[in-house]
Amino acid sequence: MYIPIISVATATPPHEFSQSDALAMAQRVCCVDERQSRLARALYSKSGVQNRFTSLPHTDVDRWVPAVGSATAVAKNVGPSTEERMALYEQHALPLAVRAARAAVSRSGISADAITHVVTASCTGFTAPGVDSGLINELQLRPTTQRINVGYMGCHGAINALRVARGLGHAEPGARILLCAVELCSLHYCFHWNSERMLGNALFADGAGAVVLGAELETSPRPSLGRWRLASTGSFLFPDTATIMKWSIENHGFAMSISSRLPELIQTSLGEWLTSWLAENNLGVRDIKSWAVHPGGPKILEAVEAAMGIEPQKLQVSRDVLCRFGNMSSATVLFILESLLAQNASAPCVMLGFGPGLVAEAALLL
């Protein structure tokens, strides 16, 4: 049973942040000497990011930077506490999610009171009541709308949420599901030099994406973005990789550590599983016309290309989204999906993301 994707929409917060400004901030806030400054310059220039959006203006970091601009002060700078960062998440996550979700519902042609389920995904904050119930209130959905939150699963969280939506659609054929992924990655900025966390500083950004899936009303207009159907999802836990990518809650934000071995592991281990999963769906790699691969960074995209034997242009939309918006964790693949549909890209499409575990999550769209 296929679940129709009726509409897709995205939203970004108000503060635009160029990569050159991001580098200047990192050098001022995180670097204690010229060597670190040079390393930061190289890291930021190779990130594939030219622009991003954040919920807070980047000048706000001055509130948490030591008043004395000495190397000793910078080295000890930890920034706001996790409590402070979660307060900012509670303040900013819901309004951003509402903008994406409202646009998706509007594009669907389905009235808000026809939505039966809300599925949310986020790994950058915790609050209760959360974004899920907040969407019900702000969009004036029915109070009987059922909700599920997919939390703390990382960059592939939207694919996990799609799996939930597909299950709901199978269980209740009349279901109309609003899915929303919202991430405020910038809240977990590292305020001191840490070679692993500096990669996150160079890549991460804020954004929200929303999808309406399920049964369409007979009176609904045909969506202008085109129509794909969610056909299948798959998951692969790479053996013996628990330390390759980790996402931990610390006293001063959530800390992600990524091993330099990650691209190599994807390149050597992804192909066998993904080829087998496609075969289970009666498809080969050459049958896939479009790819929505989460751009964890340029090396991740290159590793997927090498693993699957696909041409770089197949992942150009992923590179474009990374360049224009940065890595918005789970929301990013929905930006890629929106862009593919706007370009009238052809199906079948494979959506692919990676997260702590190390785990690959995939969705097949026909």
C-alpha positions in Angstrom: 0.0 0.0 0.0 1.4 3.4 -1.0 0.8 6.6 1.0 0.5 9.7 -1.2 2.6 12.7 -0.4 0.1 15.5 -0.9 2.2 18.5 -0.2 5.6 19.7 1.2 6.7 23.0 2.6 9.7 24.4 4.5 10.5 27.4 6.6 13.7 29.1 7.9 14.1 31.5 10.8 14.7 35.2 10.3 18.4 35.6 10.8 20.6 35.0 7.7 24.2 34.1 8.4 26.9 33.9 5.7 29.7 31.4 6.0 32.3 34.3 6.0 30.5 35.8 9.0 30.3 32.4 10.7 34.0 31.9 10.2 34.8 35.3 11.6 32.7 34.5 14.7 34.3 31.2 15.2 37.8 32.7 15.0 36.8 35.4 17.5 34.9 33.1 19.9 36.6 29.7 19.7 40.2 30.1 18.5 43.0 30.9 20.9 45.9 31.1 18.4 46.8 31.5 14.8 47.0 27.7 14.3 43.4 27.2 15.4 42.3 30.2 13.2 43.9 28.6 10.1 42.3 25.2 10.9 38.9 26.9 11.3 39.4 28.7 7.9 40.2 25.4 6.2 37.2 23.6 7.9 34.7 26.3 7.0 35.9 26.7 3.4 35.5 22.9 2.8 32.1 22.6 4.5 30.0 23.1 1.4 28.0 25.8 3.2 27.8 29.4 2.0 24.7 30.5 3.8 22.5 29.5 6.7 19.6 30.7 8.9 19.5 30.8 12.7 16.8 31.6 15.2 19.0 34.0 17.1 21.2 36.7 15.4 24.8 35.6 15.5 25.7 38.8 17.4 23.8 37.3 20.4 26.8 35.0 21.1 28.4 38.1 22.7 26.1 37.6 25.6 28.0 34.4 26.4 31.6 35.3 25.4 34.0 36.3 28.2 34.4 40.0 28.6 38.2 39.7 28.5 39.3 38.7 25.0 42.3 36.8 26.1 43.3 33.3 25.0 42.7 32.0 28.6 39.2 33.4 28.7 38.3 32.0 25.3 39.7 28.5 26.2 37.4 28.3 29.2 34.3 29.6 27.5 31.5 27.1 27.5 28.6 29.3 26.6 25.0 29.0 27.9 23.9 26.1 30.0 21.7 23.3 28.6 18.9 24.8 30.6 19.3 28.1 28.9 19.5 26.5 25.5 16.3 24.5 26.1 14.5 27.7 27.1 15.5 29.1 23.7 14.3 25.9 22.0 10.9 26.2 23.8 10.7 29.9 22.6 11.6 29.4 19.0 10.9 25.9 17.8 7.1 26.0 17.7 6.8 29.3 15.7 9.2 27.9 13.1 7.4 24.6 12.9 4.0 26.4 12.6 5.2 28.3 9.6 6.3 25.1 7.7 3.2 23.1 8.8 0.7 25.9 8.0 2.2 26.2 4.5 2.1 22.5 3.9 -1.6 22.3 5.0 -2.5 25.2 2.8 -0.7 23.7 -0.2 -2.5 20.4 0.3 -6.0 21.7 -0.3 -7.1 19.8 2.8 -8.7 21.7 5.6 -7.0 21.7 9.0 -9.9 20.0 10.7 -9.5 17.0 8.3 -6.0 16.2 9.6 -6.2 13.1 11.8 -2.6 12.7 13.0 0.5 14.8 13.7 3.9 13.3 13.6 6.9 15.5 14.7 10.6 15.0 14.6 13.4 16.9 16.4 16.7 16.1 18.0 17.8 19.6 19.2 15.4 20.2 22.1 13.0 18.8 24.7 9.9 20.5 26.0 6.5 19.3 27.2 3.9 20.1 26.1 5.9 19.9 22.9 5.8 21.0 19.2 3.3 18.2 18.5 0.5 19.6 20.8 1.6 23.1 19.9 0.8 22.5 16.2 -2.6 21.2 17.1 -3.4 24.4 19.0 -1.8 26.9 16.6 -3.2 25.3 13.5 -6.6 24.8 15.1 -6.6 21.1 14.4 -9.2 18.9 16.0 -8.5 18.2 19.7 -8.9 14.5 18.9 -5.9 14.7 16.5 -3.5 11.9 17.4 0.2 12.7 17.8 3.5 10.9 17.8 6.9 12.5 18.4 10.1 11.0 17.0 12.8 12.5 19.3 16.5 12.5 19.4 17.2 10.3 16.4 19.5 12.7 14.6 19.8 13.7 10.9 17.6 10.8 9.6 14.7 11.6 12.0 12.4 12.8 9.3 12.7 9.4 7.6 11.8 7.7 10.8 8.8 10.0 11.0 7.9 9.0 7.4 8.0 5.4 8.5 5.5 6.2 11.3 3.3 8.1 8.9 3.3 5.1 6.5 2.4 2.8 9.3 -0.5 5.1 10.3 -1.7 5.2 6.7 -1.7 1.4 6.5 -3.5 1.0 9.8 -6.1 3.7 9.0 -6.7 4.1 5.3 -8.6 7.3 5.8 -5.8 9.0 7.8 -4.5 12.4 6.8 -1.2 13.0 8.4 0.8 16.2 9.1 4.5 15.5 9.5 6.8 18.2 10.7 10.5 18.2 11.4 12.0 21.2 13.2 15.6 21.7 14.3 17.4 24.5 16.0 20.9 23.2 15.7 22.5 26.6 16.2 21.5 26.4 19.9 24.2 23.8 20.4 27.1 26.0 19.2 30.4 25.1 20.8 31.9 28.2 22.3 35.5 26.9 22.7 38.0 25.1 20.5 37.1 21.4 20.2 38.3 19.7 17.0 35.3 17.4 16.8 32.6 19.9 17.6 34.0 22.6 15.3 32.7 20.6 12.4 29.2 21.1 13.8 29.9 24.8 14.2 30.8 25.0 10.5 27.8 23.0 9.2 24.7 23.3 11.4 21.8 25.6 10.9 18.1 25.9 11.8 15.0 25.0 9.7 11.7 23.2 9.6 10.0 21.1 7.0 6.5 19.7 6.8 4.7 17.1 4.7 1.0 16.2 4.4 0.5 12.5 3.6 -2.4 10.1 3.3 -5.9 10.1 1.8 -7.0 13.0 -0.2 -10.4 14.6 -0.2 -12.3 14.4 -3.5 -12.6 18.2 -3.4 -8.8 18.7 -2.9 -7.1 20.4 -5.9 -4.2 18.5 -7.4 -1.0 19.7 -5.7 1.0 22.0 -7.9 4.3 20.4 -6.8 3.6 17.1 -8.4 2.7 13.8 -6.6 5.0 11.1 -5.2 4.0 8.2 -3.0 5.8 6.8 0.0 6.3 3.1 -0.9 8.8 1.7 1.5 11.3 2.4 4.2 14.5 0.6 5.2 17.1 0.7 8.0 20.6 -0.6 8.4 22.7 -0.6 11.5 26.4 -0.7 10.5 28.2 -3.4 12.6 30.6 -2.3 15.4 30.1 1.5 14.8 28.6 2.7 18.1 31.5 5.2 18.5 31.6 6.5 15.0 28.8 9.1 15.5 27.6 10.1 19.0 25.1 12.7 20.1 25.2 13.3 23.9 23.6 15.8 26.3 26.1 17.7 28.2 25.9 20.6 30.7 26.4 23.2 27.9 24.4 21.9 25.0 24.2 18.7 23.0 27.6 17.5 21.7 28.0 15.6 18.5 31.2 13.8 17.8 31.9 12.3 14.4 34.8 10.0 13.5 36.9 10.8 10.5 36.2 7.1 9.5 32.5 7.9 8.7 32.9 8.5 5.0 35.0 5.4 4.5 32.5 3.3 6.4 29.7 4.6 4.2 31.7 4.0 1.0 32.6 0.4 1.9 29.4 -0.8 3.7 26.4 1.1 2.3 26.2 -0.4 -1.2 25.6 -4.0 -0.4 22.7 -3.2 2.0 21.0 -0.5 -0.1 21.3 -2.6 -3.3 19.7 -5.5 -1.5 16.9 -3.3 -0.1 16.2 -1.9 -3.6 16.0 -5.4 -5.0 13.4 -6.2 -2.3 11.4 -3.4 -3.9 12.0 -4.8 -7.4 14.4 -2.0 -8.3 18.1 -1.6 -9.1 20.4 1.4 -8.5 20.1 2.4 -12.2 16.3 2.5 -11.8 16.5 5.4 -9.3 15.9 8.7 -11.1 16.3 11.0 -8.1 18.2 11.0 -4.8 17.4 13.0 -1.7 20.5 12.3 0.4 21.1 14.1 3.6 24.2 16.3 3.2 26.0 15.7 6.4 28.9 17.3 4.6 30.6 17.1 1.2 32.5 13.9 2.1 29.3 12.1 3.0 27.8 12.9 -0.4 31.0 11.8 -2.1 31.0 8.5 -0.1 27.4 7.8 -1.2 28.3 8.4 -4.8 31.2 6.0 -4.6 29.2 3.4 -2.7 26.3 3.4 -5.2 28.2 4.2 -8.3 26.1 7.2 -9.1 27.2 10.4 -10.9 27.8 13.6 -8.8 24.9 15.4 -10.6 22.5 13.0 -9.0 23.2 14.6 -5.7 23.4 18.2 -6.9 20.1 19.2 -5.1 21.6 17.9 -1.8 24.7 20.0 -2.4 22.6 23.1 -3.3 20.5 22.7 -0.1 23.7 22.4 2.0 25.2 25.4 0.3 22.1 27.6 0.7 20.8 26.5 4.1 23.5 24.4 5.9 22.9 21.1 7.7 19.5 21.4 9.5 19.6 17.9 10.8 16.3 16.0 10.3 14.6 18.9 8.4 17.2 18.9 5.7 15.8 16.0 3.6 12.5 17.8 3.5 14.1 20.8 1.9 15.7 18.5 -0.6 12.3 16.8 -1.3 10.6 20.2 -1.8 13.3 21.3 -4.2 13.1 18.0 -6.2 9.3 18.3 -6.5 9.6 22.0 -7.6 12.0 20.9 -10.3 9.6 18.2 -11.5 12.2 15.5 -10.8 11.3 12.0 -11.8 10.6 9.0 -9.5 11.6 6.6 -8.2 13.4 8.6 -5.6 15.5 7.3 -2.7 15.7 9.4 0.4 18.7 8.6 2.6 20.1 9.8 5.9 22.7 8.8 8.5 22.6 9.1 12.3 24.1 7.9 15.5 24.5 4.1 15.7 25.9 4.3 12.9 22.5 3.8 11.2 21.4 4.5 7.6 17.7 5.2 7.1 16.1 5.1 3.7 12.7 5.8 2.1 11.5 4.9 -1.4 9.2 7.4 -3.2 7.4 6.3 -6.4 
